[in-house]
Amino acid sequence: MAKILFFQWHSFLNPGIEAALKKLSVSYETYFYQFTDWEADDTFLQRFAEHMREHAYELVLSVNFSPLIARVCGEYGVPYAAWIYDSPIHIRRRETLLCDTSHLFCFDRRQAEIYRKQGVKAYHLPLAASPKIFLKQQISAADRKKYGAQVSLVGKLYKTDYAYYSGPLNLYQRGFLDGILKAQGKVYGAYFIPELITDALLDGMNERYRIASGGTASITKEELEFMLACEVTGRERYLALAVLSNHFKVNYYSGEKDERLEKANYMGYADYEREMPKIFRLSDVNLNITLRTIQTGIPLRVLDVLACGGFLISNYQEELAEYFRLGEELVTYGDLEELVWLTDVYLKDEARRKQIARCGQERIRQDFTYERALKVIVQTLTGDGKL
C-alpha cells in the first residue's frame, strides 16, 4: 500500500511535489478532484471516504486546505498535511482546522503564529520552486521580441468592489476607511488593517448596509479586511505601473486590463508553464508587489522569478531579509520613489543584474527545493527520519 496520498487539483505546485516524492523514493498515490465548492460537495465526500476506507495511508497531502479532506481524514484518523500558498485561507467554516488530524504548513510565518494561537496545528514552511521544471523550453528570436521588456509585472491588478461598498457609508466611515488605505499603503513590513477594524466601525457600516438594502446586505470583519488589503495592493500596483511606464518600457500580464495605464503595455494573461518562464528570463527587471494580507512570507511569484534566472525587484518582506542576501540575490524597495530609482540604476547595469539573478537562482537551488520542504512535512507527521 502507498504510504502517502497526494490529493491534486489544478495547482501550480503539483509537478514539483511529484518530482520530489519520486526523488525521495517516497511511496505515494495521487487522487485528483477539482472542487467547485471546497466546503460543500456530498459527491466528493462519499467517493473520498470510500477511497480512504479501501486504502491504508500514513498521510494525506494537499496544496491549500480542504475542509472536506480534513473531515474525512478526521473520521479515519489519518494525518492531513495542507501546504498553504494562499493568505488568508479562503474558507468560511473553520471547525475542521481544529481536527486532531489537520496540520497546516503555512508559507507566511505570521499566519502560522496566528493559527497556533487559535489552537490549530500550524507550522511555518516556505514555498518552493524548481529551475529544472521551469526551464524546459528554448528561447527563440520570436520569444525575445514578444516577451522582451525593460520592466514586467505578472499578476492581478486587484480591482475591488471598494467603491460599491463605501457608497452607502456616511462621511466619517468613508473617511476612516480611506485613512486606513492611505496609512497601510505607506508602510511595508507591518500589517495593521485588522487592528483598525473595530467592532464599532463594523457595526456602524452594517447598519448603513441594512438601511440601504432593506436588511439583506452585510459584511464580516474578514471580508472587509481582505477587501481593504486588496484595494491597497491594487492601488500600489497601479501607481507603480503608471509611474514606471512614464520612464521605461513596461509590460504587465494580467487577466484584467486597466484603461488608465495608457503608457504600459497590456499583454493579457500569461500561462504559468509556457509563458511565465520566458517573461521572467527576458525581462530586464521583474516586479513583485505583494498582496498585503501576506504579512511576512515570501510569495510564490518571488521564487518563480528567481528559479527562472530572472532579476527581481520586490517590496520589502520580513522573510525576504531572513532567507536572501538583499542586494546580492534580489533587490527590495521601501517606497515608490525608491522603486523608480532602483529600476533606473539596475537597467543601466546589465552585468550587475545578471550577477544578482544568477545568485538568486542558486539560492533557490540550495534552500527552496521541493525535496527539502517535503522532508519537513513527512518527517513532522510520520517521524520518518530516513528521508
C-alpha positions as CSV (number, residue, x, y, z in Angstrom):
1,M,0.0,0.0,0.0
2,A,1.1,3.5,-0.6
3,K,2.4,5.5,2.3
4,I,1.2,8.9,1.1
5,L,-1.9,10.0,-0.8
6,F,-1.2,13.2,-2.7
7,F,-4.5,14.9,-3.3
8,Q,-4.3,17.0,-6.5
9,W,-6.3,19.8,-8.0
10,H,-5.2,22.3,-10.7
11,S,-2.3,23.7,-8.6
12,F,1.0,25.1,-9.9
13,L,2.9,23.1,-7.3
14,N,1.8,19.6,-8.5
15,P,4.7,18.9,-10.8
16,G,7.3,19.9,-8.3
17,I,5.8,17.9,-5.5
18,E,5.5,14.8,-7.6
19,A,9.1,15.1,-8.8
20,A,10.3,15.5,-5.3
21,L,8.3,12.5,-4.0
22,K,9.9,10.3,-6.7
23,K,13.4,11.7,-6.0
24,L,13.0,11.0,-2.3
25,S,11.7,7.4,-3.1
26,V,8.5,8.1,-1.2
27,S,5.7,5.6,-1.9
28,Y,2.7,7.6,-2.9
29,E,-0.6,7.6,-4.9
30,T,-2.5,10.5,-6.4
31,Y,-6.2,11.4,-6.2
32,F,-7.4,14.2,-8.5
33,Y,-10.5,16.2,-8.0
34,Q,-11.3,19.8,-8.9
35,F,-13.7,21.4,-6.4
36,T,-16.3,23.9,-7.4
37,D,-17.1,24.4,-3.7
38,W,-14.3,23.5,-1.3
39,E,-16.7,23.3,1.6
40,A,-19.9,21.6,0.3
41,D,-19.7,18.6,-2.1
42,D,-21.5,15.5,-1.0
43,T,-20.4,13.5,-4.1
44,F,-16.8,14.1,-3.2
45,L,-17.3,13.3,0.4
46,Q,-18.8,9.9,-0.4
47,R,-16.2,9.0,-3.0
48,F,-13.2,10.1,-1.0
49,A,-14.5,8.3,2.1
50,E,-14.8,5.1,0.1
51,H,-11.3,5.6,-1.2
52,M,-9.9,6.1,2.3
53,R,-11.8,3.1,3.6
54,E,-10.3,0.9,0.9
55,H,-6.6,2.0,1.3
56,A,-4.2,2.4,4.1
57,Y,-2.3,5.7,4.1
58,E,0.0,7.2,6.7
59,L,-0.5,10.7,5.4
60,V,-2.7,12.7,3.1
61,L,-1.1,15.8,1.4
62,S,-2.7,18.6,-0.5
63,V,-1.8,22.1,-1.7
64,N,-4.0,24.5,0.3
65,F,-6.5,23.4,2.9
66,S,-9.7,21.5,2.1
67,P,-12.3,21.3,4.9
68,L,-13.8,18.2,3.1
69,I,-10.5,16.3,3.0
70,A,-9.9,17.3,6.7
71,R,-13.3,16.0,7.6
72,V,-12.7,12.6,6.0
73,C,-9.2,12.3,7.4
74,G,-10.5,13.1,10.9
75,E,-13.1,10.3,10.6
76,Y,-10.4,7.8,9.6
77,G,-7.7,9.1,11.9
78,V,-5.2,9.8,9.1
79,P,-2.9,12.9,9.4
80,Y,-3.7,15.5,6.8
81,A,-1.0,18.0,5.7
82,A,-2.1,21.1,3.8
83,W,0.8,23.2,2.3
84,I,-0.7,26.7,2.1
85,Y,0.2,29.2,-0.6
86,D,-2.8,31.5,-0.1
87,S,-3.0,34.2,2.5
88,P,-5.6,34.2,4.0
89,I,-7.1,30.7,3.6
90,H,-10.3,31.2,1.8
91,I,-12.8,29.1,3.7
92,R,-16.0,30.1,5.5
93,R,-16.2,27.3,8.2
94,R,-13.1,26.8,10.2
95,E,-14.0,23.9,12.6
96,T,-12.1,21.3,10.5
97,L,-8.9,23.4,11.1
98,L,-9.1,22.2,14.7
99,C,-9.4,18.5,13.9
100,D,-6.6,16.5,15.7
101,T,-5.5,15.2,12.3
102,S,-5.4,18.6,10.5
103,H,-1.9,20.2,10.1
104,L,-1.2,23.4,8.2
105,F,2.2,24.2,6.7
106,C,2.0,28.0,6.1
107,F,4.4,29.9,3.9
108,D,3.7,33.0,6.0
109,R,5.2,32.8,9.5
110,R,2.8,35.3,10.9
111,Q,-0.1,33.4,9.5
112,A,1.2,30.2,11.2
113,E,1.6,32.1,14.5
114,I,-2.0,33.4,14.4
115,Y,-3.4,29.9,13.7
116,R,-1.4,28.4,16.5
117,K,-2.9,30.9,18.9
118,Q,-6.3,29.7,17.8
119,G,-5.4,26.1,18.6
120,V,-4.6,25.0,15.1
121,K,-1.6,22.7,14.5
122,A,0.2,25.1,12.2
123,Y,3.9,25.2,11.1
124,H,5.9,27.6,9.1
125,L,7.2,26.3,5.8
126,P,8.3,28.5,2.9
127,L,7.2,27.6,-0.6
128,A,9.5,26.0,-3.2
129,A,10.4,26.3,-6.9
130,S,12.4,24.3,-9.3
131,P,14.6,25.7,-12.1
132,K,14.7,22.2,-13.7
133,I,10.9,22.1,-14.0
134,F,10.6,25.6,-15.3
135,L,13.4,25.8,-17.8
136,K,12.3,23.2,-20.3
137,Q,11.8,25.4,-23.4
138,Q,14.3,27.1,-25.6
139,I,14.2,30.8,-26.1
140,S,13.6,31.8,-29.7
141,A,14.0,35.0,-31.6
142,A,10.3,35.4,-31.6
143,D,10.2,34.9,-27.9
144,R,12.7,37.7,-27.4
145,K,10.7,40.0,-29.5
146,K,7.4,39.1,-27.8
147,Y,8.4,38.9,-24.1
148,G,11.5,41.2,-24.0
149,A,10.9,44.3,-21.9
150,Q,12.7,46.6,-19.6
151,V,10.1,46.1,-16.8
152,S,7.5,43.4,-16.4
153,L,4.9,42.6,-13.8
154,V,2.9,39.3,-13.8
155,G,-0.2,39.2,-11.6
156,K,-3.6,40.5,-10.7
157,L,-4.4,44.2,-10.6
158,Y,-6.8,43.6,-7.7
159,K,-9.7,45.6,-8.8
160,T,-12.2,45.5,-5.9
161,D,-15.7,46.5,-5.0
162,Y,-14.5,49.1,-2.6
163,A,-16.4,51.9,-4.3
164,Y,-19.6,49.9,-4.2
165,Y,-19.2,49.0,-0.5
166,S,-18.2,52.5,0.5
167,G,-21.1,54.2,-1.3
168,P,-23.8,53.7,1.4
169,L,-21.5,54.8,4.2
170,N,-21.5,58.2,5.9
171,L,-18.7,60.7,5.5
172,Y,-17.0,59.6,8.7
173,Q,-17.0,55.9,7.8
174,R,-15.7,56.6,4.3
175,G,-13.0,58.9,5.6
176,F,-11.9,56.4,8.2
177,L,-11.6,53.6,5.6
178,D,-9.7,55.9,3.2
179,G,-7.4,56.7,6.1
180,I,-6.7,53.0,6.7
181,L,-5.9,52.5,3.0
182,K,-3.6,55.5,2.8
183,A,-1.8,54.6,6.0
184,Q,-1.3,50.9,5.1
185,G,-0.1,51.9,1.6
186,K,2.7,53.9,3.0
187,V,4.1,51.2,5.3
188,Y,6.0,48.0,4.3
189,G,6.9,45.3,6.8
190,A,3.9,45.9,9.1
191,Y,0.3,45.0,8.5
192,F,-2.2,46.8,10.7
193,I,-5.5,46.7,8.9
194,P,-7.1,44.1,11.2
195,E,-6.3,46.2,14.3
196,L,-8.1,49.3,12.8
197,I,-11.3,47.5,12.0
198,T,-13.1,47.9,15.3
199,D,-16.4,46.4,16.3
200,A,-17.9,49.9,16.4
201,L,-16.8,50.6,12.9
202,L,-18.1,47.3,11.6
203,D,-21.4,47.6,13.4
204,G,-21.9,51.1,12.0
205,M,-21.1,50.0,8.5
206,N,-23.5,47.1,8.7
207,E,-26.3,49.4,10.0
208,R,-25.8,51.5,6.8
209,Y,-25.9,48.4,4.6
210,R,-29.1,47.2,6.3
211,I,-30.8,50.5,5.7
212,A,-29.6,50.7,2.0
213,S,-30.5,47.0,1.2
214,G,-33.6,46.5,3.3
215,G,-31.8,44.2,5.7
216,T,-30.3,41.9,3.1
217,A,-26.6,43.1,3.0
218,S,-23.8,42.9,5.5
219,I,-20.1,42.4,5.7
220,T,-17.9,40.4,8.1
221,K,-14.6,41.6,9.5
222,E,-12.7,39.1,7.5
223,E,-14.4,40.2,4.3
224,L,-13.7,43.8,5.0
225,E,-10.1,43.2,5.9
226,F,-9.5,41.2,2.7
227,M,-11.2,43.8,0.5
228,L,-9.2,46.7,2.1
229,A,-5.9,44.7,1.7
230,C,-6.7,44.0,-2.0
231,E,-7.6,47.7,-2.5
232,V,-4.3,48.8,-1.1
233,T,-2.4,46.3,-3.3
234,G,-4.4,47.3,-6.3
235,R,-3.6,51.0,-5.8
236,E,0.1,50.2,-5.2
237,R,0.3,48.1,-8.4
238,Y,-1.4,50.7,-10.4
239,L,0.8,53.6,-9.2
240,A,4.0,51.5,-9.7
241,L,3.0,50.6,-13.3
242,A,1.8,54.2,-14.1
243,V,4.9,55.9,-12.8
244,L,7.4,53.4,-14.2
245,S,5.8,53.5,-17.6
246,N,6.5,57.2,-17.8
247,H,10.2,56.4,-17.8
248,F,10.7,52.8,-19.1
249,K,9.1,50.1,-21.4
250,V,6.7,48.4,-19.1
251,N,4.7,45.2,-19.8
252,Y,2.0,43.9,-17.5
253,Y,0.4,40.5,-17.7
254,S,-3.0,40.0,-16.0
255,G,-6.4,38.7,-16.6
256,E,-7.7,42.3,-16.4
257,K,-6.8,45.5,-18.2
258,D,-6.6,48.9,-16.6
259,E,-7.5,51.6,-19.2
260,R,-5.8,54.2,-17.1
261,L,-2.4,52.7,-17.8
262,E,-2.1,54.3,-21.2
263,K,1.7,54.0,-21.4
264,A,2.1,50.5,-20.0
265,N,1.7,47.6,-22.4
266,Y,-1.2,45.2,-21.5
267,M,0.0,41.7,-22.6
268,G,-3.0,39.6,-21.4
269,Y,-2.9,36.6,-19.2
270,A,0.4,34.7,-19.0
271,D,0.3,30.9,-18.9
272,Y,2.2,29.6,-15.9
273,E,4.2,26.9,-17.5
274,R,4.6,28.0,-21.2
275,E,4.9,31.8,-20.9
276,M,5.9,32.9,-17.4
277,P,9.4,31.4,-17.5
278,K,10.1,33.3,-20.8
279,I,8.8,36.5,-19.4
280,F,11.0,36.3,-16.3
281,R,14.1,35.4,-18.3
282,L,13.6,38.0,-21.0
283,S,12.6,41.0,-18.8
284,D,15.5,43.2,-17.6
285,V,13.5,43.9,-14.3
286,N,10.8,41.7,-12.9
287,L,8.5,43.3,-10.3
288,N,6.9,41.7,-7.2
289,I,4.3,43.8,-5.3
290,T,3.0,41.5,-2.6
291,L,-0.7,41.2,-1.6
292,R,-0.9,43.0,1.7
293,T,-2.5,40.0,3.5
294,I,0.8,38.3,3.2
295,Q,2.4,39.7,6.3
296,T,5.9,38.2,6.5
297,G,6.1,35.4,3.9
298,I,7.8,35.1,0.5
299,P,5.2,34.9,-2.3
300,L,5.4,32.1,-4.8
301,R,6.0,34.7,-7.5
302,V,9.3,35.7,-6.0
303,L,10.6,32.1,-6.0
304,D,9.3,31.6,-9.6
305,V,11.1,34.6,-10.9
306,L,14.4,33.6,-9.3
307,A,14.1,30.0,-10.3
308,C,13.8,31.1,-13.9
309,G,17.0,33.2,-13.6
310,G,15.2,36.5,-13.6
311,F,16.3,39.7,-12.0
312,L,13.8,40.8,-9.3
313,I,12.9,43.9,-7.5
314,S,10.3,43.3,-4.8
315,N,8.7,45.3,-2.0
316,Y,10.3,44.5,1.4
317,Q,9.1,41.4,3.2
318,E,10.4,40.3,6.6
319,E,11.2,36.8,5.4
320,L,13.0,38.0,2.3
321,A,15.6,39.6,4.6
322,E,15.9,36.3,6.5
323,Y,16.3,33.9,3.6
324,F,18.1,36.1,1.0
325,R,21.1,38.5,0.8
326,L,19.3,41.6,-0.2
327,G,21.1,43.5,-2.9
328,E,23.0,40.3,-3.9
329,E,20.3,37.8,-4.7
330,L,17.4,40.1,-5.2
331,V,16.6,43.8,-4.6
332,T,13.9,45.3,-2.4
333,Y,12.4,48.8,-2.2
334,G,10.7,50.7,0.6
335,D,8.5,53.2,-1.3
336,L,7.6,54.2,-4.9
337,E,10.3,56.8,-5.2
338,E,13.0,54.2,-4.3
339,L,11.4,51.7,-6.7
340,V,11.8,54.1,-9.6
341,W,15.4,54.9,-8.6
342,L,16.4,51.3,-8.2
343,T,14.8,50.4,-11.6
344,D,16.8,53.1,-13.3
345,V,20.0,52.1,-11.6
346,Y,19.8,48.4,-12.5
347,L,18.6,48.9,-16.0
348,K,21.8,50.8,-16.6
349,D,24.0,48.0,-15.1
350,E,23.4,44.8,-17.0
351,A,26.4,43.0,-15.6
352,R,25.2,43.6,-12.0
353,R,21.6,42.5,-12.9
354,K,22.8,39.2,-14.3
355,Q,25.1,38.5,-11.4
356,I,22.3,39.1,-8.9
357,A,19.9,36.9,-11.0
358,R,22.5,34.1,-11.0
359,C,23.0,34.3,-7.3
360,G,19.2,34.4,-6.7
361,Q,18.7,31.3,-8.8
362,E,21.4,29.5,-6.9
363,R,19.8,30.3,-3.6
364,I,16.6,28.7,-4.9
365,R,18.6,25.6,-5.8
366,Q,20.1,25.4,-2.4
367,D,17.3,26.4,0.0
368,F,13.9,26.3,-1.7
369,T,13.7,22.9,-3.2
370,Y,10.6,20.7,-3.1
371,E,12.6,17.9,-1.6
372,R,13.6,19.9,1.4
373,A,10.0,21.1,2.0
374,L,8.5,17.6,1.7
375,K,11.1,16.2,4.1
376,V,9.9,18.6,6.7
377,I,6.2,17.7,6.1
378,V,6.8,13.9,6.1
379,Q,9.2,13.8,9.0
380,T,7.0,16.1,11.1
381,L,3.9,14.0,10.7
382,T,5.3,10.4,10.3
383,G,8.5,10.6,12.2
384,D,10.3,9.0,9.2
385,G,13.9,10.1,9.7
386,K,15.2,8.2,6.7
387,L,14.2,10.8,4.2
